[in-house]
Amino acid sequence: MQVTLYADYAPWPLWSNGLLDENALPLSDETTDRIKACFNAYADPPRPHWPLWTPPEGTVGPDDEEAAWVAEGEPLREVIQPELAPHYEVAFDA
């Protein structure tokens, strides 16, 4: 089954034939927190009870911040994939 990491104005960024529930997949707490932090950069307004993502040093302005956030997607997919293998294939859609 394919799971896609995709930020949209939804409560969680993992999709598979529709939005998945936050607790639907066997992800570690550490990975879940990293997903929440990255996704919280996209949320408007940010969710105060979720960890916050910090753009890399030297990031200036919203365009740089968005580019840095998108660049975080593939490394995040690489963290998620081993936790869900072999039953799921994880894709990233910026």
N, C-alpha and C positions, 0 to 999 in steps of 0.2 A: 504494500500500500504506500502511496506517496503522500508525504506531508510537506507542505510549503510554508516557509517562514516568510510572511508577507505582512507588512504594517498597513493597516487601514484604520479607519475610525471605528474600531471594534474593540471589545474588551480584552482581546488576546490575539497575538500575531501568528498562531499556528492554524493552518487550514488543511482540510482533506475532505473534498466533496462538501464543503461548508466549514464554518468556523468550529474549531474544536474547543471543548471545555478545557480550562486551565489544568484540571486534574485528570484529563483523559489519557495522558501518556505517562509511561514510567520514567520520568526525568528526575534527576537528583535535585535536592534543594538548591545546591550551588548553581546548577544550570538554570533552574527556574528563576532564581534571583538575577542571573545575568540576562536572561530573556526579558524579564520585567524592567531592568535598568535600561537596556537598549530600547525597548519599546516605549518606555516612559519619555524618552527624548522626542518621540513622535506624538505622544498624547497631548491633547490641548483641551483643558489644562492638564498638567502632569498629575498623576495619581499620588497623593501625599503619602499613602501607606506602602508604596512600592519604592524600591531603591532607585536612585537617580543616576543616569549615565552622565559622565563628564567628558566633554569633547577633549581630544588630545591638546597638549600645550601648543600654542601657536595658532590655534583655530581662531579666525576673526570673522565675525558676522554670520548671518544666517545661512548664506550660501556655502561657506566653508563648513559650518556645523552640519548641514544636511549631507554634504559630500563625505564628511568623516563618519556620520551615522550610517550611511549606505556602505561605506568601506568596512564597517563592523559586521555587516550581515554575513559575509562569507566565512570569516573566522568563527562566528557564532554558529553557523550551520555545521562547521567542522567539529564543534563541541557537541552539538545535539546528535549528529549522525551516529557516533559509536554507542551512545546510550540507547538508541532506538533500533539499531541493527540486531538481527538480520530481518526483522519483520517490517521495517519501514525504510523508505528511501526519502531523504530530506533534501529539498530544493530551497533555494533562496531566490525570491523575486523582488528586486528593488523597485 
